[in-house]
């Protein structure tokens, strides 16, 4: 692991390095600490460019956004370049533009480098105002998910924003314990596993409507009779934009598919690999807690020191 600030390798001067990602937010967060004596030799300030390398592979590039000054140390908080999308608001109108084109327009407007953007042909006709750019992008992706049932994930890679189908990003991360042994699957190094199952967020009946205080009309319904029989009626109602009336049944079915299930989450700690990031999918088999199958990484925390450990919060796919 190598940490570089403004082109200078300061790995030997820093400690308590962590790298975090979460599907609820756009962008990764890097934290590190410098002892005061090391800080005197190489001062770091907000706005400085930070890069983290795993051997020669860049796993993070961003800027220092906060500096905490203590008597004997300096703590730094860094975000990748998605920071600007999280902190900038926009007024934007899209008129019958495909979702992928709408997102590219936003990224270009805010000078965010564009990587691979998956084709998303859902038509966007909407006005956004007083919204963070990242929230607009997430809303566009949500519109696509409603129409197609396909979940998309966005992440920064080597300074470029990329969007891909969540189902396409299945990773098998490995770790090498010594130079003279073959790599092993990180998922064979699990510690502190836990799992929970809940129906608190389950919805087994969906109704979509258009209306106001004087008139309401239901345009589509979808329900899962077997889930209703087993768990009782758990109904969701959502308003439907008039432009989506023609797709109402499809949207209701996709929403039922997403919400009509027992929610299963898990948490594990494994030996680390930077291929483990929020949004990506891993296959886990841990018999004592019955964690078994494919899980999406909801949040990921890398603790980097003498030993690289990664804690994963998982949700069943």
Buried (B, 14 or more C-beta within 10 A) or exposed (E): BEBBBBEEEBEEBBEEBBBBBBBEBBBBBBBBBBBEEBBEEBEBEEEBBBBBBBEEEBBBBBBBBEBEEEEEBBBBBBBBBBBBBBEBEBEBEBEEBBBBBBBBEBBEEEEBBEBEBBEBEBBBBBEBEEBBBBBBBBBBBEBBBBBBBBBBBBBBBBBBBBBBEBBEBEBEBBBEEEEEEEEEBBBEBBEEBEBEEEBEEBBBBBBBBBEEEEEEEBBBBBBBEEBBEEBEEBEBEBEBEEEBBEBBBBBBBBBBEBBBBBBBBBBBBBBBBBBBBBBBBBBBEBEEBEBBEEBBBBBBBBBBEEEBBBBBBBBBB
